[in-house]
Amino acid sequence: MSPASVKLLPLVPVLEMAWAEGGVTGAERKMVVDLARGRGIEAGSTADHQLTDWLDRRPDDSVFRRAGSLISALVESGGRFDLTPDDIIKYGEAIAEASGGLFGIRRISAEERATLSRIANEIKGRQK
């Protein structure tokens, strides 16, 4: 991550959820962008360009792992972090539900559940 895109750090697990089934749907993309805008990431900014790139092309798994480790370390150290791990999980669940299921059945796929579980363990696992 570049210094300009550090604002994206809490969004990386949410982005990973959007990619859990192999692609980002229009509904998922809108939710991720809306969340970014709500966090002060302005359209056309360096962070926005990075986010757009990540929405268009799935980041390498190492991006997701490093982000999870950084989030966990920040939370564990008691540092100020504007989204709690529970907030991140909540947004991940919303992303998973955004385009899942037929008639509301199985709104979160097995792939999404596995990804969400791993993310939760990664960012909350070191909390005491």
C-alpha positions in Angstrom: 0.0 0.0 0.0 1.2 3.5 -0.7 0.9 6.2 1.9 -1.9 7.8 -0.1 -4.0 4.6 -0.1 -3.6 3.8 3.7 -7.1 5.1 4.1 -8.2 2.0 2.2 -6.8 -0.4 4.8 -10.1 -1.1 6.6 -11.8 -1.6 3.3 -9.5 -4.4 2.1 -11.4 -7.2 4.0 -14.6 -5.8 2.6 -13.1 -5.8 -0.8 -11.9 -9.4 -0.3 -15.5 -10.4 0.5 -16.7 -8.8 -2.8 -14.2 -11.0 -4.6 -15.0 -14.2 -2.6 -17.0 -15.7 -5.5 -14.6 -14.8 -8.2 -15.9 -11.4 -9.3 -17.4 -8.2 -8.0 -21.1 -7.6 -8.9 -22.5 -4.2 -9.5 -24.3 -4.2 -6.2 -21.1 -5.1 -4.3 -19.1 -2.5 -6.2 -21.6 0.2 -5.3 -21.5 -0.8 -1.6 -17.7 -0.7 -1.5 -17.5 2.7 -3.3 -20.3 4.1 -1.0 -18.3 2.9 2.0 -15.2 4.5 0.6 -16.9 7.8 0.0 -18.4 7.7 3.5 -14.8 7.3 4.8 -13.6 10.4 3.0 -12.1 8.8 -0.1 -12.8 11.3 -2.8 -13.6 10.4 -6.4 -10.5 10.8 -8.5 -8.0 10.7 -5.5 -5.0 8.4 -5.5 -6.8 6.1 -3.0 -9.9 6.1 -5.3 -7.8 5.0 -8.3 -6.3 2.2 -6.2 -9.7 1.1 -5.1 -11.0 1.2 -8.7 -8.0 -0.9 -9.7 -8.7 -3.4 -7.0 -12.4 -3.6 -7.9 -11.5 -4.2 -11.6 -8.7 -6.7 -10.9 -8.6 -8.9 -7.9 -5.6 -8.0 -5.7 -3.1 -10.7 -4.9 -3.8 -12.8 -1.8 -0.8 -11.2 -0.2 -2.6 -7.8 -0.2 -5.5 -9.3 1.7 -3.2 -11.1 4.2 -1.0 -8.1 4.9 -4.1 -5.9 5.4 -5.6 -8.4 7.9 -2.3 -8.5 9.8 -2.0 -4.8 9.9 -5.6 -4.4 11.1 -5.1 -7.0 13.8 -1.9 -5.4 14.9 -3.6 -1.9 15.1 -6.5 -3.3 17.1 -4.3 -5.3 19.4 -2.0 -2.3 20.1 -5.0 -0.2 21.1 -4.3 2.3 18.4 -7.0 4.6 17.1 -8.8 2.9 14.3 -12.0 4.4 12.9 -13.7 1.0 12.1 -13.8 -1.8 14.7 -13.3 -5.4 13.7 -17.1 -5.9 14.3 -17.8 -3.0 11.9 -15.5 -4.6 9.2 -17.3 -8.0 9.7 -20.7 -6.3 9.5 -19.7 -4.6 6.2 -18.4 -7.9 4.9 -21.7 -9.6 5.7 -23.6 -6.8 3.9 -21.3 -7.2 0.8 -21.9 -11.0 0.8 -25.7 -10.5 1.0 -25.7 -7.7 -1.6 -26.0 -10.0 -4.6 -26.5 -13.5 -3.1 -29.2 -16.0 -3.2 -32.4 -16.6 -5.1 -35.5 -15.2 -3.3 -33.4 -14.6 -0.2 -32.4 -18.2 0.1 -28.7 -18.8 0.8 -27.9 -15.1 0.6 -24.4 -15.8 1.7 -22.6 -18.5 -0.3 -20.3 -21.2 1.2 -17.3 -19.4 -0.3 -18.4 -16.1 1.2 -19.0 -17.8 4.6 -15.5 -19.3 4.6 -13.9 -16.0 3.6 -15.9 -14.1 6.2 -14.9 -16.6 8.9 -11.2 -16.4 7.9 -11.3 -12.6 7.9 -13.0 -12.5 11.3 -10.4 -14.9 12.8 -7.6 -12.9 11.2 -8.6 -9.5 12.4 -10.2 -10.5 15.7 -8.2 -13.6 16.6 -5.4 -11.8 18.4 -7.8 -9.8 20.6 -7.9 -10.8 24.2 
